[in-house]
Amino acid sequence: MTGRTGFLFCADPLRPNRPDPHFADEVAAVRATGGGVALVDHEALLAGDADRAVARVARGSGPYWYRGWMVPSGRYAELEKALAVRGCALLTTAPDYRRAHELPCWYEEFAELTPRSVWCDGVPKDIGALAARLGPGPGIVKDYVKSRKHEWHEACYLPELTDRDHLASVVGRFVELQGSFLAGGVVLRAFEPFVPGGEARVWWVDGEAVLVTAHPDTPDRLSDPPLGPVGEAVRRLGPRWVTTDLALREDGVWRVVEVGDGQVSGLPAGAGAEGLFAALVAAGPHS
């Protein structure tokens, strides 16, 4: 491999020789730091054709961070293998991608900092039994990666976990809407009341916070949460490029509401991410 740290951006589906325009500002930031850019076909990757997805990646180039649309953990592992055939490597391994991307993999390290959660692989046969492990009170439903918070009452919020009929209705609708995109299985989380707009996304590289942005849902509201215990959990978890979404609870306590792999986490508009990409280029492969 060349040794020059690069980034695999998703190609524009309509002009496959160019990066997806959604990532144009990030591509410019990478090039400004001296990082390399290569393109992957996200649609081919999702379709299970990883070899075609990486056909435009030069042999022996890299190593690479992936930077693009979300990829299921299994498809990410296929991407890693297809790149290896071309003499390239990903700086986030497939096991580390799953560790940061899926709640059951990161929950233990963040258990004291995040709402209580229970889960099962796939769709539970008895959702009431799963909910009973959390006890009474309100909750939310999501899968291992995503919720449907924009369909809050229909497919996310559970006013009372012991109300089996309503529980089954909301969870059933969530599963229906997710369809083939259901990631891993069903997760139930205890509901905690948060201050509207009191959110932040923290970007970590090798265990150090290199950027704090607003959450993409509220790009005009930038918060300044304390990061000490969160950083300790990130370092215990281990993946190199991680995001943590923090929210301010109504009692004034900051809580981790989501952990993610930084490669597929969204940057809010105008975040000014040059420092983030400079840190990633400088980090490169571990010696």
Beta strands, then each sheet from edge to edge (+ up, - down):
strand 1: 6-10
strand 2: 36-40
strand 3: 64-67
strand 4: 117-121
strand 5: 139-143
strand 6: 157-158
strand 7: 185-190
strand 8: 194-205
strand 9: 208-213
strand 10: 241-249
strand 11: 254-261
sheet 1: 2+ 1+ 3+
sheet 2: 4+ 7- 5+ 6-
sheet 3: 9+ 8- 10+ 11-
end
